[in-house]
Amino acid sequence: MFGLSKQQLTILGLVSSLYFVLVIVRVNTTSLMWRYLIIGSVFIIAAIIDLFTYTLPDILTLGGALLGFLLPGNDVISSIKGSLAGLVIMSFIAAVSRGGMGGGDVKLALTMGSFLGWPLVLPALGLSFLLGGSFGLILLMTKVKDRTDSIPFGPFLTLGTLIVSLWGQELIQWYLTSIWRQP
């Protein structure tokens, strides 16, 4: 499947299983559960492929965005706003980074927005950058990578998306009460 080895497919299976169990435990509406399972699978497959090949196939990114709009359990206007926000933010970052961020990452952010909608796309992107930056810093400090080496960002976009899909409202509430002291 997509040229993945048995070891990579095992990782895919383990990550998918963990996410599926969490979705079943956390999501109480059948249509939302199916939405999360299907689109979560798209993100997990995309992350594994990006991790090992440094590419994000259009069938997953653009196809996932289409699924985000079409699958039941969403507000179409929220999905459109989320997609536009993800697309604009990541396009800007890709332009400023001068090749540090690829087109696949931009399209995966579009998918993120169609899946999560507005405003959940914002904490998902923020969390993705926090996790990706922290991991990159660790790789630099341990001299596993240097400043000129590429690090695939799709796994971090996926992780941010999956975390926010399960705990997005709680994260926003924590942020407002802990950081901004809002009730």
C-alpha positions in Angstrom: 0.0 0.0 0.0 1.6 3.3 -1.2 5.0 1.5 -1.1 5.1 1.0 2.7 7.1 -1.7 4.3 5.6 -4.2 6.8 7.1 -2.3 9.7 5.5 1.0 8.4 2.2 -0.8 7.9 2.5 -2.1 11.5 3.0 1.5 12.8 0.0 2.5 10.7 -2.1 -0.2 12.2 -1.1 0.6 15.8 -1.7 4.4 15.4 -5.0 3.8 13.6 -6.2 1.4 16.3 -5.4 3.8 19.1 -7.2 6.6 17.4 -10.2 4.4 16.6 -10.6 3.3 20.2 -10.4 7.0 21.4 -13.0 8.0 18.8 -15.4 5.3 19.9 -14.9 6.3 23.6 -15.1 10.1 23.0 -17.7 10.5 20.2 -21.3 9.8 21.0 -23.0 10.5 17.7 -22.9 7.8 15.0 -22.6 10.1 12.1 -19.8 12.0 13.8 -18.1 8.8 14.8 -18.0 7.6 11.1 -16.8 11.0 10.0 -13.9 10.9 12.5 -13.0 7.3 11.7 -12.9 7.9 7.9 -11.1 11.2 7.9 -8.9 10.2 10.8 -7.8 7.2 8.6 -7.0 9.6 5.7 -4.8 11.7 8.0 -3.0 8.8 9.6 -2.2 7.2 6.2 -1.0 10.6 4.9 1.2 11.1 7.9 2.9 7.7 7.6 3.4 8.2 3.8 4.9 11.7 4.5 7.1 10.4 7.3 8.8 7.8 5.0 8.6 9.4 1.5 8.4 13.1 2.2 5.3 13.4 -0.1 1.6 13.8 0.5 -0.4 12.3 -2.3 -3.2 14.4 -3.8 -5.7 11.5 -3.5 -5.3 11.9 0.3 -5.0 15.6 0.7 -7.6 16.8 -1.9 -9.7 13.7 -1.6 -9.7 14.1 2.2 -10.8 17.8 1.8 -13.7 16.6 -0.4 -14.7 14.0 2.3 -14.6 16.7 4.9 -17.2 18.6 3.0 -19.4 15.7 2.0 -19.4 13.3 5.0 -22.3 13.8 7.4 -21.8 15.5 10.8 -20.4 18.8 9.6 -21.6 22.4 9.2 -20.7 23.2 5.5 -20.2 26.9 6.3 -17.8 26.1 9.1 -16.0 23.6 6.9 -15.6 26.2 4.2 -14.3 28.8 6.7 -11.9 26.3 8.2 -10.6 25.2 4.8 -10.0 28.8 3.8 -8.3 29.6 7.1 -6.0 26.5 6.8 -5.3 27.2 3.1 -4.5 30.9 3.6 -2.3 30.4 6.8 -0.3 27.5 5.3 0.1 29.2 1.9 1.5 32.3 3.7 3.9 30.2 5.7 4.9 28.2 2.6 5.6 31.4 0.7 7.6 32.9 3.6 9.6 29.7 4.2 10.8 29.7 0.6 10.4 26.0 0.1 10.6 24.9 3.7 6.9 24.0 3.6 5.6 22.0 0.7 2.4 22.1 -1.3 1.3 18.8 0.2 1.4 20.4 3.6 -0.8 23.3 2.3 -3.3 20.9 0.9 -3.3 18.8 4.1 -4.1 22.1 6.0 -7.1 22.6 3.6 -8.2 19.1 4.5 -7.7 19.9 8.2 -10.0 22.9 7.9 -12.7 21.0 6.0 -12.7 18.3 8.7 -12.5 20.4 11.8 -14.2 23.5 10.6 -13.9 27.0 12.0 -12.6 27.8 14.6 -11.1 24.4 15.5 -8.6 24.6 12.6 -6.7 27.4 14.5 -5.8 25.4 17.6 -5.0 22.4 15.4 -2.6 24.4 13.3 -1.1 26.0 16.5 -0.6 22.6 18.1 0.9 21.2 14.9 3.5 23.9 14.8 4.2 23.6 18.6 4.7 19.8 18.3 6.7 20.1 15.0 8.9 22.9 16.3 9.6 21.0 19.5 10.5 17.8 17.7 12.6 19.7 15.2 14.5 21.5 18.1 15.1 18.1 19.8 16.5 16.7 16.5 18.8 19.8 16.1 20.0 19.7 19.7 20.8 15.9 19.5 22.5 16.5 16.2 20.3 13.9 14.5 19.4 16.7 11.9 21.0 20.0 11.0 19.4 23.2 9.9 19.4 22.3 6.2 17.8 18.9 6.7 14.1 18.4 5.8 11.6 17.2 8.4 8.2 16.1 7.1 5.4 18.2 8.5 2.4 16.0 7.6 2.7 13.9 10.8 2.5 17.0 12.9 -0.5 18.3 11.0 -2.1 14.9 11.5 -1.3 14.8 15.2 -2.7 18.3 15.7 -5.8 17.4 13.8 -6.4 14.2 15.6 -5.9 15.7 19.1 -8.2 18.7 18.3 -10.8 16.4 16.8 -11.0 14.6 20.2 -10.3 17.4 22.7 -10.6 20.6 20.8 -13.3 22.3 22.9 -11.5 21.3 26.1 -8.2 22.8 24.7 -9.9 26.0 23.8 -11.5 26.2 27.2 -8.2 25.4 29.0 -6.5 28.1 26.9 -9.1 30.7 27.7 -9.2 30.0 31.4 -5.5 29.3 32.0 -3.8 31.8 29.7 -6.4 34.6 29.4 -8.2 34.1 32.7 -11.6 34.1 30.9 -14.5 32.3 32.7 
